[in-house]
Amino acid sequence: MKAVRLAAVGLGLLLSGCQMVGPDYHLPKDAALQRSDLQGELAGEGANVVSAPVPSDWWKLYQDPTLNELVREAMASNTNLRVAAANLARARAQIEQAESAGGWSASVKAGAQRIQESGEAFLLADKVPVANVGDLGISTSYQFDLWGTLKRGIEAAQANADATQAAADTARITVVADVVRAYVQVCAANEELGIANESLKLQAQTTALTQRLRDAGRGDETQVTRSETQVKSLRAQLPRYEAERQAGLFRLSMLLAKPLDQLPAHVATCAELPHIAQLLPVGDGATLLKRRPDVRQAERHLAAATAEIGVATGSLYPDISIGASIGTVGMIDNLGKPAANRWGFGPLLSWTIPTNGSRARIREAEAATQGALATFDGVVLNAVRETQTSLVQYTAALQRRDALAEADASAKTAADQTHQFFSAGRESFLSDLQATRTYTDVRAQLAAANTQVAMSQIDLFLALGGGWESGRVQPSNTAEP
């Protein structure tokens, strides 16, 4: 009993002096996320955006029911999101493993065998009789986390799980952007195909008129040949639009994990680009950095790396546990009798002298933390750069589209007037052909510019990092960057 009391007193002294190994995590003061110049307005004057909160379901700004249905189905069946969900489940299981380390553990043992023991092993000269021997026992122990090593392991597992959740959020916004982009591609291809067919029809009419003028003696065969060449050139553009349409449909099929014939109705026949009839809401730099999942993922990796320093430092200290066991060992007929029973209770100290690279592992963990901080800073800076670049490109696309719209109106007027003069014999065929070709080219450029505006909108929303919040509650124990 005296030995037990001494063990208890010694254990109490150890417990009273325990402390957490390794540094406590906090966001470094010199981290790029703390820079004031990254917290302000994202867009300047004339950017065609507004500093309003970015909606969670930004694709609903298009007010297109078909697009909404495509996104909903992709969220339910996309293979990338299924992989992300599996990774998140694995990360949460790793938290449970870390939480179950240390503390109480128990084991039960039962065995029976017919055995011939060695007589000399028991210092006997004679042969030991063959016997039926049984062994029944129950043991339990409690490992104390005196230095906080296990707690640091839990912190690292939790931070890694938060980072995995952020990666799943990144996958979600990427899938949404890809779905919207593929849908826009289908609609744009159909719209541009319609414009190309109209241009082809217009040029065919010009060719027919040229042939009549030739037959009436007011033109020659060269004019007819040139007009027919223009018809063939326009017709050659049609397969390209059909290929782009099919490529968009194939991409939607992959994103939704469905065959083409099971895509929502009206997708394949969409012939008008979805558009947002308002200024795009972009928020500010501070909300951008809180919203972007990749920023949160990098910050959580930094927290996990910091906790790993404590895990590595804990290997310098001994493991201390206290345990108890009870059992019965002996002849099967004597199991449970006083002569065969046994029990034990007491503390256990296990210490591996730190000469096996433990200090090098600490330095390794510290270096990994510095690398995680540098990565975190790079992600923050890249998030702002991506957003500002997307804003500039979106503004430029709008300006180009508006300029082409004005050019389109002028080209149409010029083509109509020139054609009237040509029909009246006041302009040459070449002038009429050139005016028609100019109008056709401008119409095609305007259609492509409208497509570029739509794609730039998608790139901007992807850079803003919106779209992962809907349908998910952020864990309350996730540290805010």
VENZISUL-V363096 format. One record per residue. N is the residue number from 1. RES is the residue in one letter. PHI is phi in whole degrees, -180 to 180 (* if undefined). PSI is psi in degrees with one decimal (999 if undefined). BURIAL is # if it has 24 or more other C-alpha atoms within 12 Angstrom, else .. Layout:
((N;RES;PHI;PSI;BURIAL) (N;RES;PHI;PSI;BURIAL))
This chain:
((1;M;*;-34.9;.) (2;K;-64;-39.0;.) (3;A;-66;-38.2;.) (4;V;-64;-40.9;.) (5;R;-64;-42.7;.) (6;L;-63;-40.0;.) (7;A;-64;-40.3;.) (8;A;-66;-42.2;.) (9;V;-64;-45.0;.) (10;G;-62;-40.6;.) (11;L;-66;-38.4;#) (12;G;-63;-40.0;.) (13;L;-63;-39.8;.) (14;L;-63;-43.9;.) (15;L;-64;-36.4;.) (16;S;-69;-23.8;.) (17;G;-101;7.4;.) (18;C;-71;150.4;.) (19;Q;-151;163.2;.) (20;M;-80;128.7;#) (21;V;-86;153.9;#) (22;G;81;165.4;#) (23;P;-78;145.4;#) (24;D;-75;140.1;#) (25;Y;-79;136.7;#) (26;H;-153;154.0;.) (27;L;-67;122.6;#) (28;P;-58;141.4;.) (29;K;-65;-28.9;.) (30;D;-94;12.2;.) (31;A;-67;147.6;#) (32;A;-60;-28.4;#) (33;L;-62;-23.2;#) (34;Q;-86;-6.2;.) (35;R;-68;130.0;.) (36;S;-69;-28.3;.) (37;D;-72;-10.8;.) (38;L;-99;1.9;#) (39;Q;-99;-13.3;.) (40;G;-85;-156.1;.) (41;E;-65;145.1;#) (42;L;-90;-32.8;#) (43;A;-120;144.0;#) (44;G;-94;-162.6;.) (45;E;-69;145.6;.) (46;G;74;19.3;.) (47;A;-89;-3.8;#) (48;N;60;31.8;#) (49;V;-136;172.0;#) (50;V;-134;145.1;.) (51;S;-83;59.2;#) (52;A;-107;159.6;.) (53;P;-57;140.1;#) (54;V;-76;124.3;#) (55;P;-68;148.8;.) (56;S;-62;-46.1;#) (57;D;-100;69.0;#) (58;W;-62;-28.8;#) (59;W;-66;-17.4;#) (60;K;-75;-11.4;#) (61;L;-64;-22.0;#) (62;Y;-73;-17.7;#) (63;Q;53;48.1;.) (64;D;-121;105.8;#) (65;P;-58;-36.4;.) (66;T;-64;-43.2;#) (67;L;-63;-42.1;#) (68;N;-59;-40.4;#) (69;E;-67;-39.9;#) (70;L;-61;-45.3;#) (71;V;-64;-42.6;#) (72;R;-61;-44.1;#) (73;E;-69;-36.8;#) (74;A;-65;-38.3;#) (75;M;-64;-25.2;#) (76;A;-90;-24.7;.) (77;S;-132;-2.6;#) (78;N;-64;135.4;#) (79;T;-69;-35.4;.) (80;N;-63;-38.2;#) (81;L;-71;-31.3;#) (82;R;-66;-40.2;.) (83;V;-63;-43.4;.) (84;A;-62;-39.3;#) (85;A;-65;-39.8;#) (86;A;-66;-41.2;.) (87;N;-62;-38.7;#) (88;L;-67;-40.8;#) (89;A;-63;-38.9;.) (90;R;-65;-41.5;.) (91;A;-64;-39.0;#) (92;R;-68;-34.2;#) (93;A;-65;-34.2;.) (94;Q;-67;-31.7;#) (95;I;-63;-45.0;#) (96;E;-61;-38.9;.) (97;Q;-63;-43.9;.) (98;A;-65;-39.2;#) (99;E;-69;-28.6;.) (100;S;-84;-9.9;.) (101;A;-70;144.9;.) (102;G;72;-165.0;#) (103;G;66;-149.7;.) (104;W;-80;142.7;.) (105;S;-144;153.2;.) (106;A;-146;154.8;.) (107;S;-147;151.6;.) (108;V;-125;135.3;.) (109;K;-129;135.5;.) (110;A;-146;132.4;.) (111;G;-159;154.8;.) (112;A;-148;140.5;.) (113;Q;-156;152.0;.) (114;R;-93;122.6;.) (115;I;-134;144.9;.) (116;Q;-112;103.7;.) (117;E;-81;157.2;.) (118;S;-81;127.9;.) (119;G;-67;-40.8;.) (120;E;-65;-26.7;.) (121;A;-62;-25.4;.) (122;F;-107;16.3;.) (123;L;62;37.9;.) (124;L;-111;141.7;.) (125;A;-83;-25.2;.) (126;D;-93;161.9;.) (127;K;-70;135.7;.) (128;V;-82;135.7;.) (129;P;-63;148.8;.) (130;V;-68;137.7;.) (131;A;-143;159.1;.) (132;N;-95;112.0;.) (133;V;-112;135.7;#) (134;G;-119;155.8;#) (135;D;-144;112.4;#) (136;L;-122;134.3;#) (137;G;-161;152.2;#) (138;I;-129;131.4;.) (139;S;-134;150.0;#) (140;T;-144;151.9;#) (141;S;-150;159.9;.) (142;Y;-131;121.2;#) (143;Q;-96;124.7;#) (144;F;-85;135.3;#) (145;D;-94;67.1;#) (146;L;-63;-32.4;#) (147;W;-105;1.2;#) (148;G;78;14.9;#) (149;T;-63;-44.9;#) (150;L;-68;-36.6;#) (151;K;-65;-38.2;#) (152;R;-64;-36.7;#) (153;G;-63;-38.9;#) (154;I;-66;-41.8;#) (155;E;-60;-42.9;#) (156;A;-65;-42.9;#) (157;A;-65;-40.7;#) (158;Q;-66;-42.1;#) (159;A;-66;-39.4;#) (160;N;-65;-37.5;#) (161;A;-66;-39.7;#) (162;D;-63;-38.9;#) (163;A;-65;-37.7;#) (164;T;-67;-38.0;#) (165;Q;-62;-41.9;#) (166;A;-64;-38.0;#) (167;A;-64;-38.2;#) (168;A;-65;-37.4;#) (169;D;-66;-39.0;#) (170;T;-62;-42.3;#) (171;A;-61;-37.8;#) (172;R;-65;-48.6;#) (173;I;-69;-30.4;#) (174;T;-67;-42.7;#) (175;V;-63;-43.7;#) (176;V;-59;-47.8;#) (177;A;-61;-40.5;#) (178;D;-66;-38.0;#) (179;V;-65;-46.9;#) (180;V;-64;-40.6;#) (181;R;-65;-42.1;#) (182;A;-66;-39.4;#) (183;Y;-65;-42.9;#) (184;V;-62;-38.6;#) (185;Q;-62;-42.7;#) (186;V;-64;-48.6;#) (187;C;-63;-42.0;#) (188;A;-64;-42.4;#) (189;A;-63;-41.7;#) (190;N;-66;-40.7;#) (191;E;-67;-46.0;#) (192;E;-68;-32.1;#) (193;L;-65;-39.1;#) (194;G;-64;-42.3;#) (195;I;-65;-41.2;#) (196;A;-64;-39.1;#) (197;N;-66;-38.4;#) (198;E;-65;-42.9;.) (199;S;-63;-39.6;#) (200;L;-64;-41.8;#) (201;K;-64;-41.5;.) (202;L;-63;-44.1;#) (203;Q;-68;-33.8;#) (204;A;-64;-38.9;#) (205;Q;-64;-40.5;.) (206;T;-62;-40.9;#) (207;T;-63;-43.0;#) (208;A;-62;-40.9;.) (209;L;-66;-39.9;#) (210;T;-62;-40.4;#) (211;Q;-64;-39.3;#) (212;R;-66;-40.5;.) (213;L;-64;-38.8;.) (214;R;-63;-43.9;.) (215;D;-66;-27.4;.) (216;A;-88;0.8;.) (217;G;86;12.1;.) (218;R;-105;8.9;.) (219;G;-153;-179.5;#) (220;D;-131;175.4;.) (221;E;-67;-28.4;.) (222;T;-63;-40.2;.) (223;Q;-64;-40.8;#) (224;V;-64;-43.0;#) (225;T;-63;-42.8;.) (226;R;-63;-41.9;#) (227;S;-65;-41.1;#) (228;E;-65;-35.0;#) (229;T;-63;-39.8;.) (230;Q;-65;-38.7;#) (231;V;-61;-46.2;#) (232;K;-64;-36.7;.) (233;S;-65;-42.9;.) (234;L;-66;-39.4;#) (235;R;-65;-30.6;#) (236;A;-68;-18.6;.) (237;Q;-80;-18.6;#) (238;L;-63;-43.8;#) (239;P;-60;-29.8;.) (240;R;-64;-43.1;.) (241;Y;-67;-37.2;#) (242;E;-66;-38.8;#) (243;A;-66;-40.5;.) (244;E;-64;-38.7;#) (245;R;-62;-47.8;#) (246;Q;-65;-38.3;#) (247;A;-61;-41.6;#) (248;G;-63;-40.6;#) (249;L;-66;-41.3;#) (250;F;-63;-38.9;#) (251;R;-67;-41.1;#) (252;L;-63;-39.4;#) (253;S;-60;-41.5;#) (254;M;-69;-44.0;#) (255;L;-65;-35.5;#) (256;L;-92;-5.1;#) (257;A;55;44.5;#) (258;K;-136;151.0;.) (259;P;-68;161.5;.) (260;L;-57;-39.8;.) (261;D;-74;-3.8;.) (262;Q;-107;6.9;.) (263;L;-68;152.7;#) (264;P;-54;150.3;#) (265;A;-61;152.4;.) (266;H;75;-0.9;.) (267;V;-68;-49.3;#) (268;A;-66;-24.1;#) (269;T;-102;5.5;#) (270;C;-59;123.2;#) (271;A;-125;14.7;#) (272;E;-137;128.3;#) (273;L;-62;132.8;#) (274;P;-67;142.1;#) (275;H;-142;157.2;#) (276;I;-104;118.8;.) (277;A;-91;48.1;.) (278;Q;-164;167.2;.) (279;L;-68;141.6;.) (280;L;-74;129.5;#) (281;P;-81;129.1;#) (282;V;-126;-8.9;#) (283;G;68;-154.6;#) (284;D;-130;-178.7;#) (285;G;-64;-38.6;#) (286;A;-64;-47.0;#) (287;T;-71;-30.3;#) (288;L;-60;-47.2;#) (289;L;-72;-24.7;#) (290;K;-79;-29.2;#) (291;R;-86;-34.1;#) (292;R;-66;120.9;#) (293;P;-64;-32.5;#) (294;D;-68;-30.7;#) (295;V;-67;-45.2;#) (296;R;-64;-38.7;#) (297;Q;-63;-45.1;#) (298;A;-65;-37.6;#) (299;E;-66;-38.6;#) (300;R;-70;-34.1;#) (301;H;-64;-36.4;#) (302;L;-65;-42.6;#) (303;A;-63;-41.4;#) (304;A;-65;-41.6;#) (305;A;-64;-37.9;#) (306;T;-64;-42.8;#) (307;A;-64;-32.8;#) (308;E;-66;-24.0;#) (309;I;-62;-42.9;#) (310;G;-65;-38.7;#) (311;V;-62;-44.9;#) (312;A;-67;-38.2;#) (313;T;-66;-33.0;#) (314;G;-62;-22.6;#) (315;S;-70;-11.0;#) (316;L;-78;-15.5;#) (317;Y;-112;157.1;#) (318;P;-75;154.3;#) (319;D;-94;132.1;#) (320;I;-124;131.8;#) (321;S;-143;163.4;#) (322;I;-129;137.5;#) (323;G;-143;167.6;#) (324;A;-147;149.0;.) (325;S;-146;153.2;#) (326;I;-146;141.6;.) (327;G;-172;-176.2;#) (328;T;-144;130.7;#) (329;V;-135;130.8;#) (330;G;159;-163.2;#) (331;M;-58;140.6;#) (332;I;-56;-36.7;.) (333;D;-69;-21.3;.) (334;N;-101;1.0;.) (335;L;-59;134.4;#) (336;G;91;-10.9;.) (337;K;-83;154.8;.) (338;P;-54;-34.4;.) (339;A;-70;-22.8;.) (340;A;-101;-9.2;.) (341;N;-81;152.3;.) (342;R;-148;155.6;.) (343;W;-155;160.9;.) (344;G;-157;153.6;.) (345;F;-154;138.6;.) (346;G;163;169.3;#) (347;P;-82;160.0;#) (348;L;-137;128.7;.) (349;L;-115;128.0;.) (350;S;-128;121.7;.) (351;W;-139;120.4;.) (352;T;-93;116.3;.) (353;I;-57;127.0;.) (354;P;-72;68.0;.) (355;T;-120;10.6;.) (356;N;-110;34.2;.) (357;G;91;11.9;.) (358;S;-62;-43.6;.) (359;R;-69;-32.8;.) (360;A;-66;-35.8;.) (361;R;-67;-31.9;.) (362;I;-65;-46.1;#) (363;R;-63;-36.0;.) (364;E;-62;-44.2;.) (365;A;-65;-38.8;#) (366;E;-65;-40.7;#) (367;A;-66;-38.3;.) (368;A;-63;-35.2;#) (369;T;-67;-41.2;#) (370;Q;-63;-39.2;.) (371;G;-65;-39.2;.) (372;A;-65;-37.0;#) (373;L;-66;-42.8;#) (374;A;-63;-40.9;.) (375;T;-63;-42.3;#) (376;F;-59;-47.2;#) (377;D;-61;-41.7;#) (378;G;-64;-39.3;.) (379;V;-65;-41.1;#) (380;V;-62;-49.0;#) (381;L;-64;-38.8;#) (382;N;-68;-35.1;#) (383;A;-62;-44.6;#) (384;V;-67;-41.8;#) (385;R;-62;-46.6;.) (386;E;-58;-44.6;#) (387;T;-66;-46.9;#) (388;Q;-64;-38.8;#) (389;T;-64;-42.8;.) (390;S;-63;-37.5;#) (391;L;-64;-45.0;#) (392;V;-63;-44.1;#) (393;Q;-67;-37.3;#) (394;Y;-66;-43.7;#) (395;T;-62;-44.0;#) (396;A;-63;-39.1;.) (397;A;-65;-39.6;#) (398;L;-64;-44.6;#) (399;Q;-63;-41.9;.) (400;R;-65;-41.3;#) (401;R;-62;-44.1;#) (402;D;-65;-40.4;.) (403;A;-65;-40.6;.) (404;L;-69;-30.9;#) (405;A;-64;-40.7;#) (406;E;-67;-41.4;.) (407;A;-64;-36.0;#) (408;D;-63;-43.9;#) (409;A;-63;-43.1;.) (410;S;-66;-42.0;.) (411;A;-65;-37.3;#) (412;K;-65;-43.9;#) (413;T;-62;-45.2;.) (414;A;-63;-40.5;#) (415;A;-66;-41.4;#) (416;D;-65;-45.2;#) (417;Q;-65;-44.9;.) (418;T;-63;-39.4;#) (419;H;-66;-38.1;#) (420;Q;-65;-43.6;.) (421;F;-64;-39.0;.) (422;F;-65;-41.9;#) (423;S;-64;-30.6;.) (424;A;-88;0.0;.) (425;G;82;14.3;.) (426;R;-99;-8.1;.) (427;E;-132;155.2;.) (428;S;-80;163.9;.) (429;F;-62;-40.2;#) (430;L;-62;-37.6;.) (431;S;-65;-42.9;#) (432;D;-64;-43.4;#) (433;L;-64;-40.6;#) (434;Q;-67;-40.9;#) (435;A;-64;-41.1;#) (436;T;-66;-42.8;#) (437;R;-64;-41.0;#) (438;T;-62;-44.4;#) (439;Y;-63;-41.4;#) (440;T;-63;-44.1;#) (441;D;-63;-42.2;#) (442;V;-66;-39.3;#) (443;R;-62;-42.7;#) (444;A;-65;-40.7;#) (445;Q;-65;-38.7;#) (446;L;-66;-41.3;#) (447;A;-63;-42.6;#) (448;A;-66;-35.6;#) (449;A;-66;-39.3;#) (450;N;-62;-39.5;#) (451;T;-64;-41.8;#) (452;Q;-65;-36.8;#) (453;V;-61;-45.4;#) (454;A;-63;-43.2;#) (455;M;-66;-36.0;#) (456;S;-67;-35.2;#) (457;Q;-61;-43.9;#) (458;I;-64;-44.5;#) (459;D;-60;-37.9;#) (460;L;-67;-46.3;#) (461;F;-65;-34.8;#) (462;L;-65;-41.9;#) (463;A;-65;-34.3;#) (464;L;-70;-18.8;#) (465;G;77;21.6;#) (466;G;-88;156.2;#) (467;G;118;-13.3;#) (468;W;-91;-17.1;#) (469;E;-71;-30.7;#) (470;S;-66;128.8;.) (471;G;80;10.4;.) (472;R;-143;137.2;.) (473;V;-99;125.5;.) (474;Q;-70;133.1;.) (475;P;-56;136.5;.) (476;S;-71;-20.9;.) (477;N;-91;7.6;.) (478;T;-81;124.2;#) (479;A;-68;132.4;#) (480;E;-78;131.1;#) (481;P;-68;999;#))
